[in-house]
Amino acid sequence: MRKEFQIFDEFIKSKGLRHTHQRNKILDVFLSSEKHVSVDDLYKLVKKEYPDIGYTTVYRTMKLLSESGLCEEIDFGDSIERFEHKYGHEHHDHLICIKCGRFIEVSSPEVEKIQEVMAKKHSFVTTKHKLDIFGICKGCLKKR
């Protein structure tokens, strides 16, 4: 059993919820996607393999996956809630194009260090953070 399924199973049990095959199927499809998916996107992927699973089940399962720490909800400023893998993936930030919606995942040890220094300077204990930088991508700049 993959570690993600074990984590999710333990989380479900800790919440006093039922373990269902539908939730496992949704988790399997989500883990296979390796993309930033909206509930609509994921529902379409799930529906191809498991036509008996409804939209509400996908939505509620993604909320549980987020609560369990396996994924994270993200918003690129377009009011579309997306989910990205969190467990087993390194922390990263996003550069988001305000013209085409394209996003680029970026990692920077220097930025992480600056964030740590800022928190320490203000006696602030960080529990999580995200950095989204909005601008115009290279492709959209060329079109101007």
Buried (B, 14 or more C-beta within 10 A) or exposed (E): EEEBBEBBBEBBEEEEEEEEEBBBBBBBBBBEBEBBBBBBBBBEBBBEEBEEBEBEBBBBBBBBBBEBEBBBEBEBEEEBBBBBBBBEEEEEBBBBBBEEEBBEEEEEEEEBEEBEEEEEEEEEEEEEEEBEEEEBBEEBEEEE
